[in-house]
Each structure stands twice: as structure tokens, then as C-alpha cells.
Amino acid sequence: SLQQYPLEWHFVGRLQTHKINALLDINPSLIHSIDSYERAIELDKRAEVKGKTPNILLQINSAKEDSKAGVMPEVAVEEFLKIKELKNLNLKGVMSIGAHSEDEKEIQK
């Protein structure tokens, strides 16, 4: 039976502001994609109301692609430190998705 194996829900993808409450209600073990300080502030406010402290990752747009969300690498440390100060979020680290390319030098960059 699967009941003996507790599930941990992870949220991957772009978090829309109007869906934050629903996400907090399912109590995910990790939210992978906080893409800005502004989004973190919204999540922090709603987490406080619900009495939750979700684990999160800051998304960095390391490939600097318009099609990807996340903070630019040049401001990632500054954004990370600001988010770390929010009381109702547990910032565990960062996540990033590299360039979609077959060129190894482009991927390493």
C-alpha cells in the first residue's frame, strides 16, 4: 500500500500570484521557482496569514533567456539576501535551468 510511503509535494513552474493561497493549502515540501523578490513578498504575506513557513528556492535565469523566468545572475546575491530576511519563508537555496542548446561551450557559459 502506498500509505506507508508519505508523499512530499514539490512545486515546479511559474507561480502565479492568484494561485499562492491554493499552493499553500497543499503544504508543498519545496517551492522551486520563486522568480523575484516581489513574488517572494507576496508569498511571505500569505504564508503569514496561513501560519506557514514554506521552503523555497530562488530561481536564477542563468541562461539570460527571455523565455525563462528568474532573477539575472548579476543581482542574484542581492535578491537572495533580501528574500532571506522575510520571516515567513525558509530560503533553502537556488535553482536554475541552463541554456537549451547542443553547444557545450554555451551550456558551460
CORHU-V83027 format. One line per field, one symbol per residue. phi: phi as a letter, one per 30 degrees, with the letter a starting at -180 (. if undefined). psi: psi as a letter, one per 20 degrees, with the letter a starting at -180 (. if undefined). A space follows every 10 residues. Layout:
phi->???
psi->???
This chain:
phi->.dddcddcdc cbkdddedcd ddddddhdda cdbdcadddd dddddddddd icbddbbddc dddhcedcdj ddedcdddde dddedddcbc dclbbabddd acdddddde
psi->qihinpqopq pprpopgijg ghghhimqhp oilojrhghh ggggghhghi kqnqprqppp mhilphiqrr qqhhjggggg hghhiphjqn oibrqqpaqn qiohhggh.
